[in-house]
Amino acid sequence: MGQKTVRFSDLSGQLIMREDSLARIVIQEHPDLGDGPVEIEALADEALGLEKDTLRVAVLDLYLPGEDLPRRVTMDADAFGAMVTEKPVGEMLAAARPVKRAGRPRLARAAG
């Protein structure tokens, strides 16, 4: 007796007939998402369709006085750009100070 695994798209419920048409989608952030990233399966064409509806956004962490944790906001990239009035947004971002990643300090290599 044999078994056959049948897969369905988590997006549309359509049957996924071939392994080469299976796409894995990891949802990193969503207003209804609970504890962390989740993954779903869909048809590759459905996954590619998601790209057509993408938005240009800016994701910002706001570190406000008196608050221990940052507030994460997502906004339209053009709306963010409109707030930058001193120079073009691309120029401002290119000149901005890179964020230093938290972690263990690197040990200096001994010259030798």
C-alpha positions as CSV (number, residue, x, y, z in Angstrom):
1,M,0.0,0.0,0.0
2,G,1.4,3.4,-1.0
3,Q,0.7,6.9,0.2
4,K,0.6,10.1,-1.7
5,T,1.0,13.5,-0.2
6,V,-1.3,16.1,-1.6
7,R,-0.4,19.8,-1.2
8,F,-2.7,22.8,-1.4
9,S,-1.9,26.5,-1.7
10,D,-2.4,28.2,1.7
11,L,-3.4,31.3,-0.3
12,S,-6.0,30.0,-2.7
13,G,-6.7,26.4,-1.7
14,Q,-5.7,25.2,-5.2
15,L,-4.1,21.8,-5.6
16,I,-0.3,22.0,-6.1
17,M,0.3,19.2,-8.6
18,R,4.0,19.5,-9.2
19,E,6.9,20.0,-6.8
20,D,8.5,22.5,-9.1
21,S,5.5,24.8,-8.9
22,L,5.6,25.0,-5.1
23,A,6.7,28.3,-3.5
24,R,7.6,28.8,0.2
25,I,6.5,32.2,1.6
26,V,7.8,33.4,4.9
27,I,5.7,36.1,6.5
28,Q,8.0,38.3,8.6
29,E,5.5,41.0,9.7
30,H,1.8,41.4,9.5
31,P,-0.7,43.1,11.8
32,D,-2.4,39.8,12.6
33,L,0.9,37.9,13.1
34,G,1.4,36.6,16.7
35,D,4.8,35.5,18.0
36,G,7.0,35.7,15.0
37,P,7.6,34.7,11.4
38,V,5.5,31.9,9.9
39,E,5.7,30.1,6.6
40,I,3.1,29.0,4.1
41,E,3.0,27.2,0.8
42,A,1.5,28.5,-2.5
43,L,1.8,28.1,-6.2
44,A,4.8,29.8,-7.7
45,D,2.5,31.9,-9.9
46,E,0.7,33.1,-6.8
47,A,3.9,34.0,-5.1
48,L,5.1,35.9,-8.2
49,G,1.7,37.7,-8.2
50,L,2.5,39.0,-4.7
51,E,5.4,41.0,-6.2
52,K,3.1,42.9,-8.5
53,D,1.2,44.3,-5.6
54,T,4.2,45.4,-3.5
55,L,4.5,48.8,-2.1
56,R,7.5,51.0,-1.8
57,V,7.8,51.4,1.9
58,A,10.2,52.7,4.5
59,V,10.5,50.7,7.8
60,L,11.7,52.9,10.6
61,D,12.5,52.3,14.3
62,L,11.7,55.4,16.4
63,Y,13.7,55.8,19.6
64,L,11.8,58.3,21.6
65,P,13.0,60.0,24.8
66,G,11.8,58.2,27.9
67,E,10.9,55.0,26.1
68,D,13.1,51.9,26.5
69,L,12.0,50.2,23.3
70,P,11.8,51.6,19.8
71,R,8.5,51.9,18.0
72,R,8.5,50.3,14.5
73,V,6.6,52.1,11.8
74,T,6.1,51.3,8.2
75,M,5.2,54.1,5.9
76,D,5.0,54.9,2.2
77,A,8.5,55.6,0.9
78,D,7.3,58.7,-1.0
79,A,5.6,60.1,2.1
80,F,8.9,59.6,4.0
81,G,10.8,61.3,1.1
82,A,8.4,64.2,1.2
83,M,9.4,64.8,4.9
84,V,13.0,65.2,3.9
85,T,13.3,68.8,2.8
86,E,17.0,69.6,3.2
87,K,18.2,67.6,0.2
88,P,17.0,64.6,-2.0
89,V,16.1,61.6,0.2
90,G,18.7,59.4,-1.6
91,E,21.4,61.9,-0.9
92,M,20.4,62.1,2.8
93,L,20.4,58.3,3.2
94,A,23.8,58.0,1.5
95,A,25.2,60.5,3.9
96,A,23.5,59.1,7.0
97,R,25.6,57.3,9.7
98,P,25.4,53.5,9.4
99,V,23.9,51.7,12.4
100,K,26.3,49.7,14.5
101,R,25.1,46.2,15.1
102,A,24.9,45.1,18.7
103,G,27.2,42.2,19.5
104,R,30.4,41.1,21.0
105,P,33.3,43.5,20.4
106,R,35.9,42.3,18.0
107,L,39.4,41.6,19.3
108,A,42.2,43.5,17.7
109,R,44.5,41.3,15.7
110,A,48.1,41.2,16.9
111,A,50.5,42.6,14.4
112,G,53.0,40.0,13.5
